[in-house]
Amino acid sequence: MITEHRVNELLVYSHQEGKLYWRHSRGGHLAGTEAGTIAECGYIIIKLDRKRYMAQRLIWLIEYGYVPRRVHRRDRNKLNNKITNLFDADAQTC
């Protein structure tokens, strides 16, 4: 699994937009451009160090320093990755 340090080396998270941007130009991506592509499943996927990660998991790692097994959205919109919309589904109780 990727580390919080490594993610912060590669990406910048915009709280206001709920999006990740490339920190530096690399592999055909320009610094400051939005990271990731929308996968067939509807989620944003970002390839880092030859592995694919769901954007919401990287955002959670940036914000809280760990990745829960399941990150869900309050509004169920797969593209809304604002941290205020995300929650650790494993930590929820009835």
C-alpha positions in Angstrom: 0.0 0.0 0.0 1.2 3.5 -0.8 2.2 5.8 2.1 0.8 9.2 3.1 4.2 10.6 2.5 4.4 9.3 -1.0 0.9 10.5 -1.9 1.8 14.0 -0.7 4.9 13.9 -2.8 2.9 13.3 -5.9 -0.5 14.9 -5.4 -2.2 18.0 -3.9 -5.7 17.8 -2.6 -8.2 20.6 -3.1 -10.6 20.6 -0.2 -12.9 23.1 -1.9 -13.2 21.0 -5.1 -12.7 17.5 -3.7 -10.1 16.8 -6.4 -6.5 15.7 -6.6 -4.0 17.4 -8.7 -0.5 16.5 -9.8 2.2 18.2 -7.8 4.9 17.8 -10.5 4.9 17.0 -14.2 5.4 13.3 -14.7 4.5 10.6 -17.2 2.6 12.8 -19.6 0.8 14.7 -16.8 1.4 18.4 -16.3 1.8 19.8 -12.8 -1.4 21.4 -11.6 -3.7 19.2 -13.8 -6.4 17.0 -12.3 -5.2 13.5 -11.5 -7.1 10.4 -12.4 -9.6 9.0 -14.9 -13.2 7.8 -14.4 -13.2 4.0 -14.5 -16.0 1.9 -15.9 -17.3 1.5 -12.4 -17.8 5.3 -12.1 -15.1 6.0 -9.6 -12.0 8.1 -10.1 -8.9 5.9 -10.4 -5.3 7.3 -10.1 -2.2 5.3 -11.1 0.7 5.9 -8.8 4.0 3.9 -8.9 2.4 1.4 -11.3 -0.6 0.6 -9.1 -4.1 1.8 -9.4 -5.9 3.5 -6.4 -9.3 4.9 -5.9 -9.2 8.7 -5.4 -11.4 8.6 -2.3 -8.9 6.2 -0.5 -5.9 8.5 -1.4 -7.8 11.5 -0.1 -8.7 9.7 3.2 -5.0 8.8 3.5 -3.9 12.4 3.0 -6.4 13.7 5.5 -6.3 11.0 8.2 -3.1 9.1 7.7 -4.7 5.7 7.2 -6.9 3.9 4.7 -10.0 2.1 6.0 -11.3 -1.0 4.2 -14.3 0.9 2.9 -14.7 4.7 2.2 -18.3 5.6 1.3 -20.0 8.9 0.4 -22.9 10.5 2.2 -24.5 11.6 -1.1 -23.7 8.4 -3.0 -22.2 10.5 -5.9 -19.1 8.5 -7.0 -17.4 11.7 -8.2 -17.9 13.8 -5.1 -14.7 13.3 -3.2 -14.9 16.2 -0.8 -13.6 15.1 2.5 -16.9 16.3 4.2 -18.8 13.9 2.0 -16.6 10.8 2.7 -16.8 8.6 5.7 -15.1 5.4 7.1 -17.9 2.8 6.6 -16.2 0.5 9.0 -16.3 3.0 11.8 -20.1 3.7 11.5 -22.5 2.3 14.0 -26.3 1.9 13.8 
